[in-house]
Amino acid sequence: MNWNKIIAISFSLVCVILSFGLLLPAKEDDNFVYGALVFFVISLSFLWFFYTYFERKQSAHKTIWFVLAAIGISGLVIPIWWATEKISTAYSAALEENFRNTTVSNFHDEVLFTERNNPIGIRLRYTVTVPRSGHYFPAPSVGDGKSRAGGFYLTAVKINPLPQLKGRGVSLAGNYKAGVSYEIIADLRPRFLLPGQKTEKPCVFFASLDEENLVKNGTVSQRLEVDIDGTSFNRYYGQGIHYLEHEYNLKAFYESIAQENIPKCAGY
């Protein structure tokens, strides 16, 4: 019976399991994918190298030495995990620093009207400048901070000059160049006016009757909260909560439903 081969196969399975263990944080951090790949390649390469080495070696204790080598190789998961964690932390810190230094200027907001001159959403205008060339996603997020119906979502965007966009659909994610001022126009609609499944025309959707009553019975205009993702114009990377320049009443957008003959959503 070739004990060294049995040991090699057994520890190969151990290394595979440990590689999958390194993948556990990969849902939130891609760096651990590379860490798992490095450990998988190095551990199996060294394991079978030592197997071949000890198979050729004439020694009464070669099996014991091979077991010790296999244990040491498996233990490489600890320094690789540690190194990956350090790299991930440094990468996250550098990314956060980039976001904090990504500036938003010339910010303005206004009502977005339909062709019939009915209010249908909010149009934002702002300029973004990034500190280093790389991947950014300066998308706006607007809402009252209280309910789903009080939120807005992106429906159209124009960027000048146009960066190399990577996102699908309506997206601002892409490669931006340092020192370039990107002028952005972003159109947003209330979350109760969703895009139709077969067409891009809006349709009406409320998650509950209470949600609809909250909108249609609203009488108070308010300055809505706004964040620009991945920039200093964001509560997580900047100086607290930002608000739109003007006040808006959700009821005004709700009244456009009848005026524009917007149907209820089907299939939601």
Secondary structure, 3 states (H helix, E strand, C coil): CCHHHHHHHHHHHHHHHHHHHHCHHHHCCCHHHHHHHHHHHHHHHHHHHHHHHHHHCCCCCHHHHHHHHHHHHHCCHHHHHHHHHHHHHHHHHHHHHHHHCCEEEEEEEEEEECCCCCEEEEEEEEEEECCCCEEECCCEEEECCCCCCCEEEEEEEEEECCCEECCCCCCCCEEECCCCCEEEEEEEEECCEEECCCCCCEEECCCCHHHHHHHHCCCCCECCEEEECCCCCCCCCCCCCEECCCCECHHHHHHHHHHCCCCECCCC
